């Protein structure tokens, strides 16, 4: 993934990472040139790791979680982070914490399309 980002052409790079994909993205950032990181628009969806725009030097960073989704809180360093909370009573939400982490049923409708 880092090699693909480093080889990218001009313009911003849109990255959407779900669940442990956010953790993998955060780990890969040490291998990505800072000039490339500055072009990344990141969307974390139910991420196991909170990706902070300033820490990683990104163009932008949005971290979403469903109200009942326990996954973002499996990592203690995520506690108290400013996630964008999607209400658990929303039209795509199951009222079961074990189903709250479903990408297809809960998170997909909230992804902001690339501009």
Order of alpha helices (4+ residues) and beta strands (2+ residues): alpha-beta-alpha-alpha-beta-alpha-beta-beta
